[in-house]
């Protein structure tokens, strides 16, 4: 049960990091 609950959180973190990187690249 824990792994199923943690997976969506890690996916959200990954997408958040990708979005932050994209915004930084857009600024530069």
PDB file of N, CA, C and O in Angstrom, chain B, residues numbered from 101:
ATOM      1  N   UNK B 101       0.837  -1.211   0.000  1.00  0.00           N
ATOM      2  CA  UNK B 101       0.000   0.000   0.000  1.00  0.00           C
ATOM      3  C   UNK B 101       0.873   1.264   0.000  1.00  0.00           C
ATOM      4  O   UNK B 101       0.571   2.245  -0.679  1.00  0.00           O
ATOM      5  N   UNK B 102       1.949   1.215   0.769  1.00  0.00           N
ATOM      6  CA  UNK B 102       2.817   2.397   0.866  1.00  0.00           C
ATOM      7  C   UNK B 102       3.417   2.762  -0.490  1.00  0.00           C
ATOM      8  O   UNK B 102       3.426   3.930  -0.879  1.00  0.00           O
ATOM      9  N   UNK B 103       3.916   1.754  -1.205  1.00  0.00           N
ATOM     10  CA  UNK B 103       4.540   2.021  -2.505  1.00  0.00           C
ATOM     11  C   UNK B 103       3.540   2.656  -3.470  1.00  0.00           C
ATOM     12  O   UNK B 103       3.889   3.570  -4.217  1.00  0.00           O
ATOM     13  N   UNK B 104       2.300   2.173  -3.454  1.00  0.00           N
ATOM     14  CA  UNK B 104       1.259   2.714  -4.345  1.00  0.00           C
ATOM     15  C   UNK B 104       0.984   4.180  -3.993  1.00  0.00           C
ATOM     16  O   UNK B 104       0.698   4.992  -4.873  1.00  0.00           O
ATOM     17  N   UNK B 105       1.074   4.511  -2.695  1.00  0.00           N
ATOM     18  CA  UNK B 105       0.797   5.883  -2.257  1.00  0.00           C
ATOM     19  C   UNK B 105       1.986   6.800  -2.545  1.00  0.00           C
ATOM     20  O   UNK B 105       1.813   7.987  -2.823  1.00  0.00           O
ATOM     21  N   UNK B 106       3.193   6.236  -2.475  1.00  0.00           N
ATOM     22  CA  UNK B 106       4.405   7.041  -2.691  1.00  0.00           C
ATOM     23  C   UNK B 106       4.632   7.328  -4.173  1.00  0.00           C
ATOM     24  O   UNK B 106       5.095   8.411  -4.532  1.00  0.00           O
ATOM     25  N   UNK B 107       4.309   6.365  -5.031  1.00  0.00           N
ATOM     26  CA  UNK B 107       4.560   6.517  -6.471  1.00  0.00           C
ATOM     27  C   UNK B 107       3.983   7.819  -7.048  1.00  0.00           C
ATOM     28  O   UNK B 107       4.728   8.556  -7.692  1.00  0.00           O
ATOM     29  N   UNK B 108       2.706   8.136  -6.853  1.00  0.00           N
ATOM     30  CA  UNK B 108       2.162   9.388  -7.397  1.00  0.00           C
ATOM     31  C   UNK B 108       2.904  10.617  -6.884  1.00  0.00           C
ATOM     32  O   UNK B 108       3.038  11.602  -7.611  1.00  0.00           O
ATOM     33  N   UNK B 109       3.384  10.576  -5.656  1.00  0.00           N
ATOM     34  CA  UNK B 109       4.111  11.719  -5.090  1.00  0.00           C
ATOM     35  C   UNK B 109       5.447  11.895  -5.803  1.00  0.00           C
ATOM     36  O   UNK B 109       5.831  13.017  -6.132  1.00  0.00           O
ATOM     37  N   UNK B 110       6.154  10.800  -6.042  1.00  0.00           N
ATOM     38  CA  UNK B 110       7.437  10.886  -6.734  1.00  0.00           C
ATOM     39  C   UNK B 110       7.230  11.356  -8.170  1.00  0.00           C
ATOM     40  O   UNK B 110       8.034  12.127  -8.693  1.00  0.00           O
ATOM     41  N   UNK B 111       6.159  10.896  -8.806  1.00  0.00           N
ATOM     42  CA  UNK B 111       5.850  11.328 -10.180  1.00  0.00           C
ATOM     43  C   UNK B 111       5.584  12.835 -10.190  1.00  0.00           C
ATOM     44  O   UNK B 111       6.052  13.542 -11.082  1.00  0.00           O
ATOM     45  N   UNK B 112       4.835  13.327  -9.200  1.00  0.00           N
ATOM     46  CA  UNK B 112       4.546  14.764  -9.109  1.00  0.00           C
ATOM     47  C   UNK B 112       5.839  15.540  -8.925  1.00  0.00           C
ATOM     48  O   UNK B 112       6.022  16.592  -9.538  1.00  0.00           O
ATOM     49  N   UNK B 113       6.738  15.034  -8.086  1.00  0.00           N
ATOM     50  CA  UNK B 113       8.021  15.715  -7.848  1.00  0.00           C
ATOM     51  C   UNK B 113       8.825  15.777  -9.131  1.00  0.00           C
ATOM     52  O   UNK B 113       9.418  16.809  -9.445  1.00  0.00           O
ATOM     53  N   UNK B 114       8.850  14.670  -9.882  1.00  0.00           N
ATOM     54  CA  UNK B 114       9.596  14.632 -11.142  1.00  0.00           C
ATOM     55  C   UNK B 114       9.039  15.661 -12.118  1.00  0.00           C
ATOM     56  O   UNK B 114       9.798  16.405 -12.740  1.00  0.00           O
ATOM     57  N   UNK B 115       7.713  15.706 -12.253  1.00  0.00           N
ATOM     58  CA  UNK B 115       7.100  16.660 -13.182  1.00  0.00           C
ATOM     59  C   UNK B 115       7.344  18.095 -12.727  1.00  0.00           C
ATOM     60  O   UNK B 115       7.520  18.994 -13.551  1.00  0.00           O
ATOM     61  N   UNK B 116       7.353  18.307 -11.398  1.00  0.00           N
ATOM     62  CA  UNK B 116       7.601  19.651 -10.858  1.00  0.00           C
ATOM     63  C   UNK B 116       9.019  20.093 -11.197  1.00  0.00           C
ATOM     64  O   UNK B 116       9.249  21.248 -11.556  1.00  0.00           O
ATOM     65  N   UNK B 117       9.976  19.159 -11.081  1.00  0.00           N
ATOM     66  CA  UNK B 117      11.369  19.478 -11.405  1.00  0.00           C
ATOM     67  C   UNK B 117      11.510  19.751 -12.899  1.00  0.00           C
ATOM     68  O   UNK B 117      12.209  20.682 -13.297  1.00  0.00           O
ATOM     69  N   UNK B 118      10.845  18.939 -13.732  1.00  0.00           N
ATOM     70  CA  UNK B 118      10.901  19.124 -15.191  1.00  0.00           C
ATOM     71  C   UNK B 118      10.300  20.483 -15.563  1.00  0.00           C
ATOM     72  O   UNK B 118      10.837  21.184 -16.421  1.00  0.00           O
ATOM     73  N   UNK B 119       9.190  20.854 -14.923  1.00  0.00           N
ATOM     74  CA  UNK B 119       8.533  22.131 -15.196  1.00  0.00           C
ATOM     75  C   UNK B 119       9.440  23.287 -14.786  1.00  0.00           C
ATOM     76  O   UNK B 119       9.540  24.284 -15.500  1.00  0.00           O
ATOM     77  N   UNK B 120      10.104  23.153 -13.630  1.00  0.00           N
ATOM     78  CA  UNK B 120      11.014  24.196 -13.147  1.00  0.00           C
ATOM     79  C   UNK B 120      12.188  24.342 -14.111  1.00  0.00           C
ATOM     80  O   UNK B 120      12.605  25.460 -14.416  1.00  0.00           O
ATOM     81  N   UNK B 121      12.721  23.223 -14.591  1.00  0.00           N
ATOM     82  CA  UNK B 121      13.833  23.258 -15.544  1.00  0.00           C
ATOM     83  C   UNK B 121      13.400  23.929 -16.839  1.00  0.00           C
ATOM     84  O   UNK B 121      14.153  24.719 -17.408  1.00  0.00           O
ATOM     85  N   UNK B 122      12.202  23.626 -17.308  1.00  0.00           N
ATOM     86  CA  UNK B 122      11.689  24.219 -18.542  1.00  0.00           C
ATOM     87  C   UNK B 122      11.540  25.726 -18.410  1.00  0.00           C
ATOM     88  O   UNK B 122      11.853  26.469 -19.341  1.00  0.00           O
ATOM     89  N   UNK B 123      11.062  26.177 -17.253  1.00  0.00           N
ATOM     90  CA  UNK B 123      10.904  27.614 -17.025  1.00  0.00           C
ATOM     91  C   UNK B 123      12.262  28.304 -17.004  1.00  0.00           C
ATOM     92  O   UNK B 123      12.416  29.404 -17.534  1.00  0.00           O
ATOM     93  N   UNK B 124      13.255  27.642 -16.383  1.00  0.00           N
ATOM     94  CA  UNK B 124      14.604  28.212 -16.322  1.00  0.00           C
ATOM     95  C   UNK B 124      15.197  28.306 -17.719  1.00  0.00           C
ATOM     96  O   UNK B 124      15.831  29.304 -18.060  1.00  0.00           O
ATOM     97  N   UNK B 125      14.992  27.267 -18.532  1.00  0.00           N
ATOM     98  CA  UNK B 125      15.509  27.268 -19.902  1.00  0.00           C
ATOM     99  C   UNK B 125      14.830  28.368 -20.717  1.00  0.00           C
ATOM    100  O   UNK B 125      15.471  29.013 -21.546  1.00  0.00           O
ATOM    101  N   UNK B 126      13.544  28.581 -20.484  1.00  0.00           N
ATOM    102  CA  UNK B 126      12.806  29.616 -21.200  1.00  0.00           C
ATOM    103  C   UNK B 126      13.335  31.006 -20.873  1.00  0.00           C
ATOM    104  O   UNK B 126      13.375  31.879 -21.741  1.00  0.00           O
ATOM    105  N   UNK B 127      13.740  31.212 -19.623  1.00  0.00           N
ATOM    106  CA  UNK B 127      14.288  32.513 -19.217  1.00  0.00           C
ATOM    107  C   UNK B 127      15.621  32.772 -19.893  1.00  0.00           C
ATOM    108  O   UNK B 127      15.906  33.891 -20.319  1.00  0.00           O
ATOM    109  N   UNK B 128      16.449  31.712 -19.991  1.00  0.00           N
ATOM    110  CA  UNK B 128      17.783  31.848 -20.598  1.00  0.00           C
ATOM    111  C   UNK B 128      17.621  31.804 -22.116  1.00  0.00           C
ATOM    112  O   UNK B 128      18.609  31.900 -22.846  1.00  0.00           O
TER     113      UNK B 128
END
